[in-house]
């Protein structure tokens, strides 16, 4: 069964994103509930700040990591990149450099799905295979260039 991408940005499930970041950052459960309440309130009031995925992701990350001095965080937006290792590598390497030297690190990767399946195209089984290969490539690259002492978590959104 194929899924059709639209020309607009994909629908963002902010509640799921909040929970995902809560689990990935191991932040306080009370903070996650407070963020959830804020997200619910903003969505009820049609807050326009919730339309830009990068802004939302970075804001949620900053909330979940407030007070955590030892966790390195990088956001790698692959939207607009060509889905070829030669083009994915520089973006991933930049994110790895950002968190380099941290004992705990999180790299949030967005836009990979859109890179594999441009707007107006079908997400076919071949594109799913390409997506899986790209994800594997990113994971292998991260493993190769991360210290064994670093606890790195890659979060694909």
MODELLER restraints for C-alpha pairs under 7 A, 6 or more apart:
rsr = mdl.restraints
at = mdl.atoms
rsr.add(forms.Gaussian(group=physical.xy_distance, feature=features.Distance(at['CA:2:A'], at['CA:122:A']), mean=5.95, stdev=0.5))
rsr.add(forms.Gaussian(group=physical.xy_distance, feature=features.Distance(at['CA:2:A'], at['CA:123:A']), mean=5.63, stdev=0.5))
rsr.add(forms.Gaussian(group=physical.xy_distance, feature=features.Distance(at['CA:2:A'], at['CA:124:A']), mean=5.48, stdev=0.5))
rsr.add(forms.Gaussian(group=physical.xy_distance, feature=features.Distance(at['CA:3:A'], at['CA:122:A']), mean=5.64, stdev=0.5))
rsr.add(forms.Gaussian(group=physical.xy_distance, feature=features.Distance(at['CA:3:A'], at['CA:123:A']), mean=5.32, stdev=0.5))
rsr.add(forms.Gaussian(group=physical.xy_distance, feature=features.Distance(at['CA:4:A'], at['CA:120:A']), mean=6.80, stdev=0.5))
rsr.add(forms.Gaussian(group=physical.xy_distance, feature=features.Distance(at['CA:4:A'], at['CA:121:A']), mean=6.20, stdev=0.5))
rsr.add(forms.Gaussian(group=physical.xy_distance, feature=features.Distance(at['CA:4:A'], at['CA:122:A']), mean=4.74, stdev=0.5))
rsr.add(forms.Gaussian(group=physical.xy_distance, feature=features.Distance(at['CA:4:A'], at['CA:123:A']), mean=6.44, stdev=0.5))
rsr.add(forms.Gaussian(group=physical.xy_distance, feature=features.Distance(at['CA:5:A'], at['CA:119:A']), mean=5.28, stdev=0.5))
rsr.add(forms.Gaussian(group=physical.xy_distance, feature=features.Distance(at['CA:5:A'], at['CA:120:A']), mean=5.32, stdev=0.5))
rsr.add(forms.Gaussian(group=physical.xy_distance, feature=features.Distance(at['CA:5:A'], at['CA:121:A']), mean=5.88, stdev=0.5))
rsr.add(forms.Gaussian(group=physical.xy_distance, feature=features.Distance(at['CA:5:A'], at['CA:122:A']), mean=6.30, stdev=0.5))
rsr.add(forms.Gaussian(group=physical.xy_distance, feature=features.Distance(at['CA:6:A'], at['CA:119:A']), mean=5.45, stdev=0.5))
rsr.add(forms.Gaussian(group=physical.xy_distance, feature=features.Distance(at['CA:6:A'], at['CA:120:A']), mean=5.40, stdev=0.5))
rsr.add(forms.Gaussian(group=physical.xy_distance, feature=features.Distance(at['CA:7:A'], at['CA:119:A']), mean=4.87, stdev=0.5))
rsr.add(forms.Gaussian(group=physical.xy_distance, feature=features.Distance(at['CA:7:A'], at['CA:120:A']), mean=5.89, stdev=0.5))
rsr.add(forms.Gaussian(group=physical.xy_distance, feature=features.Distance(at['CA:15:A'], at['CA:36:A']), mean=6.39, stdev=0.5))
rsr.add(forms.Gaussian(group=physical.xy_distance, feature=features.Distance(at['CA:18:A'], at['CA:32:A']), mean=6.86, stdev=0.5))
rsr.add(forms.Gaussian(group=physical.xy_distance, feature=features.Distance(at['CA:18:A'], at['CA:36:A']), mean=6.92, stdev=0.5))
rsr.add(forms.Gaussian(group=physical.xy_distance, feature=features.Distance(at['CA:18:A'], at['CA:60:A']), mean=6.84, stdev=0.5))
rsr.add(forms.Gaussian(group=physical.xy_distance, feature=features.Distance(at['CA:21:A'], at['CA:61:A']), mean=6.87, stdev=0.5))
rsr.add(forms.Gaussian(group=physical.xy_distance, feature=features.Distance(at['CA:22:A'], at['CA:32:A']), mean=6.16, stdev=0.5))
rsr.add(forms.Gaussian(group=physical.xy_distance, feature=features.Distance(at['CA:22:A'], at['CA:64:A']), mean=6.48, stdev=0.5))
rsr.add(forms.Gaussian(group=physical.xy_distance, feature=features.Distance(at['CA:25:A'], at['CA:64:A']), mean=6.66, stdev=0.5))
rsr.add(forms.Gaussian(group=physical.xy_distance, feature=features.Distance(at['CA:25:A'], at['CA:65:A']), mean=6.83, stdev=0.5))
rsr.add(forms.Gaussian(group=physical.xy_distance, feature=features.Distance(at['CA:27:A'], at['CA:64:A']), mean=5.58, stdev=0.5))
rsr.add(forms.Gaussian(group=physical.xy_distance, feature=features.Distance(at['CA:27:A'], at['CA:65:A']), mean=6.87, stdev=0.5))
rsr.add(forms.Gaussian(group=physical.xy_distance, feature=features.Distance(at['CA:50:A'], at['CA:56:A']), mean=6.14, stdev=0.5))
rsr.add(forms.Gaussian(group=physical.xy_distance, feature=features.Distance(at['CA:70:A'], at['CA:102:A']), mean=6.66, stdev=0.5))
rsr.add(forms.Gaussian(group=physical.xy_distance, feature=features.Distance(at['CA:70:A'], at['CA:103:A']), mean=6.90, stdev=0.5))
rsr.add(forms.Gaussian(group=physical.xy_distance, feature=features.Distance(at['CA:70:A'], at['CA:104:A']), mean=6.49, stdev=0.5))
rsr.add(forms.Gaussian(group=physical.xy_distance, feature=features.Distance(at['CA:71:A'], at['CA:102:A']), mean=6.40, stdev=0.5))
rsr.add(forms.Gaussian(group=physical.xy_distance, feature=features.Distance(at['CA:71:A'], at['CA:103:A']), mean=6.97, stdev=0.5))
rsr.add(forms.Gaussian(group=physical.xy_distance, feature=features.Distance(at['CA:71:A'], at['CA:104:A']), mean=4.72, stdev=0.5))
rsr.add(forms.Gaussian(group=physical.xy_distance, feature=features.Distance(at['CA:71:A'], at['CA:105:A']), mean=5.28, stdev=0.5))
rsr.add(forms.Gaussian(group=physical.xy_distance, feature=features.Distance(at['CA:72:A'], at['CA:99:A']), mean=4.81, stdev=0.5))
rsr.add(forms.Gaussian(group=physical.xy_distance, feature=features.Distance(at['CA:72:A'], at['CA:102:A']), mean=5.67, stdev=0.5))
rsr.add(forms.Gaussian(group=physical.xy_distance, feature=features.Distance(at['CA:72:A'], at['CA:104:A']), mean=6.18, stdev=0.5))
rsr.add(forms.Gaussian(group=physical.xy_distance, feature=features.Distance(at['CA:72:A'], at['CA:105:A']), mean=4.48, stdev=0.5))
rsr.add(forms.Gaussian(group=physical.xy_distance, feature=features.Distance(at['CA:72:A'], at['CA:106:A']), mean=6.31, stdev=0.5))
rsr.add(forms.Gaussian(group=physical.xy_distance, feature=features.Distance(at['CA:73:A'], at['CA:99:A']), mean=6.03, stdev=0.5))
rsr.add(forms.Gaussian(group=physical.xy_distance, feature=features.Distance(at['CA:73:A'], at['CA:105:A']), mean=5.70, stdev=0.5))
rsr.add(forms.Gaussian(group=physical.xy_distance, feature=features.Distance(at['CA:73:A'], at['CA:106:A']), mean=4.92, stdev=0.5))
rsr.add(forms.Gaussian(group=physical.xy_distance, feature=features.Distance(at['CA:73:A'], at['CA:107:A']), mean=5.84, stdev=0.5))
rsr.add(forms.Gaussian(group=physical.xy_distance, feature=features.Distance(at['CA:74:A'], at['CA:95:A']), mean=5.39, stdev=0.5))
rsr.add(forms.Gaussian(group=physical.xy_distance, feature=features.Distance(at['CA:74:A'], at['CA:98:A']), mean=6.19, stdev=0.5))
rsr.add(forms.Gaussian(group=physical.xy_distance, feature=features.Distance(at['CA:74:A'], at['CA:99:A']), mean=6.47, stdev=0.5))
rsr.add(forms.Gaussian(group=physical.xy_distance, feature=features.Distance(at['CA:74:A'], at['CA:106:A']), mean=6.44, stdev=0.5))
rsr.add(forms.Gaussian(group=physical.xy_distance, feature=features.Distance(at['CA:74:A'], at['CA:107:A']), mean=4.79, stdev=0.5))
rsr.add(forms.Gaussian(group=physical.xy_distance, feature=features.Distance(at['CA:74:A'], at['CA:108:A']), mean=6.29, stdev=0.5))
rsr.add(forms.Gaussian(group=physical.xy_distance, feature=features.Distance(at['CA:75:A'], at['CA:95:A']), mean=6.76, stdev=0.5))
rsr.add(forms.Gaussian(group=physical.xy_distance, feature=features.Distance(at['CA:75:A'], at['CA:107:A']), mean=5.69, stdev=0.5))
rsr.add(forms.Gaussian(group=physical.xy_distance, feature=features.Distance(at['CA:75:A'], at['CA:108:A']), mean=4.77, stdev=0.5))
rsr.add(forms.Gaussian(group=physical.xy_distance, feature=features.Distance(at['CA:75:A'], at['CA:109:A']), mean=6.06, stdev=0.5))
rsr.add(forms.Gaussian(group=physical.xy_distance, feature=features.Distance(at['CA:76:A'], at['CA:91:A']), mean=6.48, stdev=0.5))
rsr.add(forms.Gaussian(group=physical.xy_distance, feature=features.Distance(at['CA:76:A'], at['CA:92:A']), mean=6.67, stdev=0.5))
rsr.add(forms.Gaussian(group=physical.xy_distance, feature=features.Distance(at['CA:76:A'], at['CA:95:A']), mean=6.08, stdev=0.5))
rsr.add(forms.Gaussian(group=physical.xy_distance, feature=features.Distance(at['CA:76:A'], at['CA:107:A']), mean=6.90, stdev=0.5))
rsr.add(forms.Gaussian(group=physical.xy_distance, feature=features.Distance(at['CA:76:A'], at['CA:108:A']), mean=6.04, stdev=0.5))
rsr.add(forms.Gaussian(group=physical.xy_distance, feature=features.Distance(at['CA:76:A'], at['CA:109:A']), mean=4.80, stdev=0.5))
rsr.add(forms.Gaussian(group=physical.xy_distance, feature=features.Distance(at['CA:76:A'], at['CA:110:A']), mean=6.29, stdev=0.5))
rsr.add(forms.Gaussian(group=physical.xy_distance, feature=features.Distance(at['CA:77:A'], at['CA:109:A']), mean=5.92, stdev=0.5))
rsr.add(forms.Gaussian(group=physical.xy_distance, feature=features.Distance(at['CA:77:A'], at['CA:110:A']), mean=4.83, stdev=0.5))
rsr.add(forms.Gaussian(group=physical.xy_distance, feature=features.Distance(at['CA:77:A'], at['CA:111:A']), mean=5.61, stdev=0.5))
rsr.add(forms.Gaussian(group=physical.xy_distance, feature=features.Distance(at['CA:78:A'], at['CA:110:A']), mean=6.00, stdev=0.5))
rsr.add(forms.Gaussian(group=physical.xy_distance, feature=features.Distance(at['CA:78:A'], at['CA:111:A']), mean=4.67, stdev=0.5))
rsr.add(forms.Gaussian(group=physical.xy_distance, feature=features.Distance(at['CA:78:A'], at['CA:112:A']), mean=5.51, stdev=0.5))
rsr.add(forms.Gaussian(group=physical.xy_distance, feature=features.Distance(at['CA:78:A'], at['CA:115:A']), mean=6.77, stdev=0.5))
rsr.add(forms.Gaussian(group=physical.xy_distance, feature=features.Distance(at['CA:79:A'], at['CA:111:A']), mean=4.22, stdev=0.5))
rsr.add(forms.Gaussian(group=physical.xy_distance, feature=features.Distance(at['CA:79:A'], at['CA:112:A']), mean=6.45, stdev=0.5))
rsr.add(forms.Gaussian(group=physical.xy_distance, feature=features.Distance(at['CA:79:A'], at['CA:114:A']), mean=6.21, stdev=0.5))
rsr.add(forms.Gaussian(group=physical.xy_distance, feature=features.Distance(at['CA:79:A'], at['CA:115:A']), mean=5.65, stdev=0.5))
rsr.add(forms.Gaussian(group=physical.xy_distance, feature=features.Distance(at['CA:80:A'], at['CA:115:A']), mean=6.29, stdev=0.5))
rsr.add(forms.Gaussian(group=physical.xy_distance, feature=features.Distance(at['CA:81:A'], at['CA:87:A']), mean=6.38, stdev=0.5))
rsr.add(forms.Gaussian(group=physical.xy_distance, feature=features.Distance(at['CA:81:A'], at['CA:88:A']), mean=6.75, stdev=0.5))
rsr.add(forms.Gaussian(group=physical.xy_distance, feature=features.Distance(at['CA:81:A'], at['CA:115:A']), mean=6.24, stdev=0.5))
rsr.add(forms.Gaussian(group=physical.xy_distance, feature=features.Distance(at['CA:82:A'], at['CA:115:A']), mean=6.50, stdev=0.5))
rsr.add(forms.Gaussian(group=physical.xy_distance, feature=features.Distance(at['CA:83:A'], at['CA:115:A']), mean=5.87, stdev=0.5))
rsr.add(forms.Gaussian(group=physical.xy_distance, feature=features.Distance(at['CA:83:A'], at['CA:116:A']), mean=5.99, stdev=0.5))
rsr.add(forms.Gaussian(group=physical.xy_distance, feature=features.Distance(at['CA:95:A'], at['CA:107:A']), mean=6.81, stdev=0.5))
rsr.add(forms.Gaussian(group=physical.xy_distance, feature=features.Distance(at['CA:99:A'], at['CA:105:A']), mean=6.00, stdev=0.5))
rsr.add(forms.Gaussian(group=physical.xy_distance, feature=features.Distance(at['CA:102:A'], at['CA:150:A']), mean=6.43, stdev=0.5))
rsr.add(forms.Gaussian(group=physical.xy_distance, feature=features.Distance(at['CA:103:A'], at['CA:149:A']), mean=6.39, stdev=0.5))
rsr.add(forms.Gaussian(group=physical.xy_distance, feature=features.Distance(at['CA:103:A'], at['CA:150:A']), mean=4.43, stdev=0.5))
rsr.add(forms.Gaussian(group=physical.xy_distance, feature=features.Distance(at['CA:103:A'], at['CA:151:A']), mean=6.02, stdev=0.5))
rsr.add(forms.Gaussian(group=physical.xy_distance, feature=features.Distance(at['CA:104:A'], at['CA:150:A']), mean=5.74, stdev=0.5))
rsr.add(forms.Gaussian(group=physical.xy_distance, feature=features.Distance(at['CA:104:A'], at['CA:151:A']), mean=4.86, stdev=0.5))
rsr.add(forms.Gaussian(group=physical.xy_distance, feature=features.Distance(at['CA:104:A'], at['CA:152:A']), mean=6.08, stdev=0.5))
rsr.add(forms.Gaussian(group=physical.xy_distance, feature=features.Distance(at['CA:105:A'], at['CA:151:A']), mean=6.12, stdev=0.5))
rsr.add(forms.Gaussian(group=physical.xy_distance, feature=features.Distance(at['CA:105:A'], at['CA:152:A']), mean=4.71, stdev=0.5))
rsr.add(forms.Gaussian(group=physical.xy_distance, feature=features.Distance(at['CA:105:A'], at['CA:153:A']), mean=6.24, stdev=0.5))
rsr.add(forms.Gaussian(group=physical.xy_distance, feature=features.Distance(at['CA:106:A'], at['CA:152:A']), mean=5.74, stdev=0.5))
rsr.add(forms.Gaussian(group=physical.xy_distance, feature=features.Distance(at['CA:106:A'], at['CA:153:A']), mean=4.79, stdev=0.5))
rsr.add(forms.Gaussian(group=physical.xy_distance, feature=features.Distance(at['CA:106:A'], at['CA:154:A']), mean=5.92, stdev=0.5))
rsr.add(forms.Gaussian(group=physical.xy_distance, feature=features.Distance(at['CA:107:A'], at['CA:153:A']), mean=6.36, stdev=0.5))
rsr.add(forms.Gaussian(group=physical.xy_distance, feature=features.Distance(at['CA:107:A'], at['CA:154:A']), mean=4.99, stdev=0.5))
rsr.add(forms.Gaussian(group=physical.xy_distance, feature=features.Distance(at['CA:107:A'], at['CA:155:A']), mean=6.19, stdev=0.5))
rsr.add(forms.Gaussian(group=physical.xy_distance, feature=features.Distance(at['CA:108:A'], at['CA:154:A']), mean=6.07, stdev=0.5))
rsr.add(forms.Gaussian(group=physical.xy_distance, feature=features.Distance(at['CA:108:A'], at['CA:155:A']), mean=4.78, stdev=0.5))
rsr.add(forms.Gaussian(group=physical.xy_distance, feature=features.Distance(at['CA:108:A'], at['CA:156:A']), mean=6.12, stdev=0.5))
rsr.add(forms.Gaussian(group=physical.xy_distance, feature=features.Distance(at['CA:109:A'], at['CA:155:A']), mean=5.96, stdev=0.5))
rsr.add(forms.Gaussian(group=physical.xy_distance, feature=features.Distance(at['CA:109:A'], at['CA:156:A']), mean=4.83, stdev=0.5))
rsr.add(forms.Gaussian(group=physical.xy_distance, feature=features.Distance(at['CA:109:A'], at['CA:157:A']), mean=6.06, stdev=0.5))
rsr.add(forms.Gaussian(group=physical.xy_distance, feature=features.Distance(at['CA:110:A'], at['CA:156:A']), mean=6.15, stdev=0.5))
rsr.add(forms.Gaussian(group=physical.xy_distance, feature=features.Distance(at['CA:110:A'], at['CA:157:A']), mean=5.06, stdev=0.5))
rsr.add(forms.Gaussian(group=physical.xy_distance, feature=features.Distance(at['CA:113:A'], at['CA:131:A']), mean=6.75, stdev=0.5))
rsr.add(forms.Gaussian(group=physical.xy_distance, feature=features.Distance(at['CA:116:A'], at['CA:127:A']), mean=6.38, stdev=0.5))
rsr.add(forms.Gaussian(group=physical.xy_distance, feature=features.Distance(at['CA:116:A'], at['CA:130:A']), mean=6.96, stdev=0.5))
rsr.add(forms.Gaussian(group=physical.xy_distance, feature=features.Distance(at['CA:116:A'], at['CA:131:A']), mean=6.10, stdev=0.5))
rsr.add(forms.Gaussian(group=physical.xy_distance, feature=features.Distance(at['CA:117:A'], at['CA:123:A']), mean=5.99, stdev=0.5))
rsr.add(forms.Gaussian(group=physical.xy_distance, feature=features.Distance(at['CA:117:A'], at['CA:127:A']), mean=6.76, stdev=0.5))
